[in-house]
Amino acid sequence: MVRLAILLAGAVAVWAQDQNLTQPVAMTWRSAGNLALERGLPGVATGPVPRVWYSPDGETLYAQLSTGVIVETSDFDVWKTSEVKSAPARLEVAVRRVPEAGARVAGRSEAVYAGGSQVYRSTDGGGNWENLTAHAERSILGGRVVDIAASPREPGEVTVATVDGIWRSLDAGMSWAGLNDGLVNFPAARILALPASTRGLRVASGDAAFEWVPGERKAWREVRDAEFAADLARRELLTARFGIEITATAVSGTQMYAGAADGRIWASSDSGATWQPFKLREMGAIQRIVVDPSDARIALAAVGTRPSDLGAARSGAHILRTINGGGFWDDLTANLADVAAYGVAFERSSGAIYVATAKGLFMTVGDLNGLGPATAWRAVEGGEAWRDVAVLDVRLSAGGHHLYAVAQARGVFTALAPHRRDNPRLVNPTDLETAAAAAPGSLLTLAGREIRNAQLGSGAPAPVLASTPERSEIQVPFDAQGDSVQFQFDAGLRFGLPLQQAVPSIFIDRDGAPMLLDATTGVMLDGMTAARPGSRIQVLMSGLGRVKPDWPAGVPAPSEAPPEVVAKVRAVLGGSPVEVSRAVLAPGYVGFYLVEIEIPPIVNYGPTELLIEAAGRESNRVRIVIEP
């Protein structure tokens, strides 16, 4: 039976290879974070830059990025794509000796520069060298210098390209400035974690982890990620054990998976005490293994191409599936182009699968509960976000509502997951992610469907406040009663939710920052703007329940004397209760509540957690920064 299923999957895959990818999936993406990294260098950093050089007159600086794209700047501020198609040959500069092995040299007789682990300057043709960048046993410019260029017109002007970007000095290396703002050279290749509670989006670049802190506006900040560190250590340990480079691992409970550079996959159901190897045909390196969170026996693997087969007709499978804990894997590659697959994400309940490849992002809907045949893949359009570039990783949010993707050099992007259009869900409007719960007056979001009408099971109307093809906003009537509430939407859609006295939830903006305002100035408080002791903070919320006097659903709250929340409301800051001065419907808004709190005069400074309670139920926890 198993062998028949595998043969059937293979037959469908062969048939699908001859089919054209049709009906690409149209998407609207937005950036998540920017393209800059904060690494404690003279300006923000970016990824490796292989080449840098000046025009003969020194008026223009050129750089070749890791993607091969050549950019230029004449004002040494704004980069633009260059019409130059290739980098010139490096000029050989003769010196008596180099300051370190492999150092690159540039300059002229009165000033010669060299770059390796540090940047050096010599005024005697390389007889003696002055270290320009050493500080505390490291370079102030970060990683190793890859290329170096001296200005043909100014002896004190030198530019270096490193593994962390481009740096320029106008005073012979006495001071440096980064030229990385706006450089499309983002180095991340893997998504480590999605925003949750007070944690932001995290990505990996090499063996370093970076986080886009909620409310951040400047750069990704380097952090220690325990799971990522454990994965790196596990790969190193298993590489030594199996005698082959382990390129991907995954762990869920006692179930473990390890993928190797030669395409083999090992599986263990006893926390690594014993391992079972598997290999389906000849394949490239295993790039990523993703496990179903509710059943570790179900996993998908993304597979690269074999270097020996570059240019050949096919190099084997690129997407593998197991449903029995790695005992065997079947091929879901179907009509995917024969290019490396770097990442994979899936939702078992809907069967949606997404794969990041060297030719972009693709999706399919298949069987993830059994050995159903491979299904045809459709291209997911990147539009201007990542047209004609590789997609290096893909991730689905915990609820399966949002899709995140890393486009090579272009950054991280997010959008409503397209499979949700055929599988709509009611979600919490404050974060558009967690499962919805209902309270009188609360807002709900129908993710994946545009609707015109909504009503309760009793036939009473529920206001539809806004509706787009991606989502619709609905308000629960304030007079809703009972232990549950049933909703009926267009096209026969029906959902049932428990009805609570209150389901407090603090609104989160699309970058993960909570909607907190300084009550005096109206300025939004986020990772860049702190609150002060003694100040009053306004918290925008949903789900605080009934109000007095009664207020109709679907109508903006009045600006004067807005109705007050009936339920008892408490606030907890950094684990301690703080005073709630008022809890009302937000003036001028529909379905929003406003809770005002006062920051105590004595409080611990720095980032801390805030939550709001209503009727004994806690809201989501959000991050607020407090400074003196």
Phi, psi and omega in degrees: 000313179297314181299321179297318180297319180294318179296320179296316179299318180295320179296317178297322180298316180298317178298317185291336180298333183271358183266147176279146174290116183246166176048066176301150183273116179285138184221152171245108183258155170226153180289143173245102187083181179248206186248012187248145177247139175262113183233018180072030181253176180287070186113171181292153181255175176212210182265184181300142176237112186290325185221148173211139180201159178261155168291160183304330180269358178077004183281335186232140175251133180245152175215140173256124185273174183297337179277354184095348179293138177255129179238165181214158173214138177251340178258001179056036179221307183252127177266147173220157178296134184267154173277349175295132187263340181210155179281144178288163175296145178292138178279130178277127179246120182279128176225162180297318177202161176259151184288339176204156183301134176080002181294140176269145187237141176211158176130197180219182194306318185284342179203116178244138181242149177223147180227129174216243173288338176229175173250136185233161176224140177228139177248008179232036176071023177095008176289320178227145184233139175254126178283123185261348191230000183288135175202122178054046175067021174213171178272139177291348178263007177089235186281185188298144174286128179263326180209159182214142181221132176258138180297135178285351183245336183236112183298337180271358183260125180216143179233137178237146173251127183235182176289353180245008177129209186238135182226143186227141175235139177252359183232045176060034174088007177286330176216156185225151175225145178279148175243038189258349177299126178080002179281122183277081186210042185295128189268354185290143180232000185211139174268124181267319183202148178264161180303136178203125180055238183269358179270144179263189177290136180236141178226166178242139172230111188063232179256018179249147178250142180228146181235137169266097185295139178307126182090358179295146177228351187260303188196162170290138184247135182292133181224164171267123179248112187298319182293320179295316178299320179294323179294316178299317180294322180294319178297319179295317180296315182286332174301316178293323183289316186267348179073022177213147182297124175270120187257348180203141173223161175209142182224135174213107185064232178270355181274130179229147175229147176218127179247144187246169180294339180262010176092357177283149175233129173254148177227144178222135177254004182232044175060031174092007177292318176228151184229144176243121180274155177207144172211125179259107181057187178273130185221172173272192182294145174282115185272325182203144174234128182236131185252142175294129185293339182259349180208100186292351177285344181258124182208156174237150179231139175260135188236137178277194176258154177275127180307325182290344183254008180300128182092349178280170184296312178211152178239019175105198186286155176233340175228123181242151179229137169234144176237006182229035174072028176090008176298321170209159180232137175248161191267122178251016187298321177046237187267015175297143175297155181280072177227164182297138169258129186255330183210159181213146177217150181206159173235113188293323185298323180263343184082007181288134178229136177236141180226131177267127185225173177293346178249015178116196184255140180225157178220157172208167174235119184222197181261116178250012177250350181204188183268056175292160182292158175297142181247155184291145181263149175241142177289139174258118187292136176262345182058216180289343183299314181208045180301128173063032174231163178288148170253122192266341177198158179215145183213138174259141177294166186302323179275356180077016184266331184237144181247135176240141180217145174256116176265133185308121178069341187272340179113194182256138181229155179219154180199164171298130181298126187296335179293342179292341178296329178262359185215061188296153180221148171275125183231165178291125184288343184285330177233355180055030185223304185289157180299142183286149169225152188247142170219156177306127178085354184285159177265149176227150176240127173267103183279126173099006184210138173265130180230161177249328186228147175215142177211159176282167178300334178285350183099350179291140181288147172243124186299132170264111189275328179199153182206130175227169177301338181271326181197160178228144182252129183232147174246136175286131177302144180295336182266013177298138184227166177102185180269346180211165179223135179253135179244141175236127180242181178303160175059029174075013178290133179224138178220144175240137180226147171293145179254119181251162176297321177207146174225071189298138179207128179275133180293140177241133177282177189291347176261008176092001180273136178291152181272084180243133183236144169288123187295334183275315185262340185078005180285138178286134180264125181213200182296340181259342182235119187263159171272162181240146174303138181088349180277161177257135184242135176256131183246121178270130190221171169230159168083023180273000170088203186295156180230164175228136354294168181304149180221138181284143175292150177083003182243131178301144178290147182290152180285334178253134178049059179296148180303144183265150179290135180284318183295152175289129183244131177234156176232141180232122181241118180059032179088356181241144179291145175232160185290134172258114183276332174196156176217109188219171167293137182292121182304130177085356182250158174254121175079357177267144172245154178236121176247126181251129180234164178242128178286126181299152179293334177246115185204152176289134181277159180106188179288141178211174183257143175234136171220156179240134176253144173216128182053035177081003180252138183270146173278180168296153178268134181234163184261132175227140180257132179240129179231156179298000000 
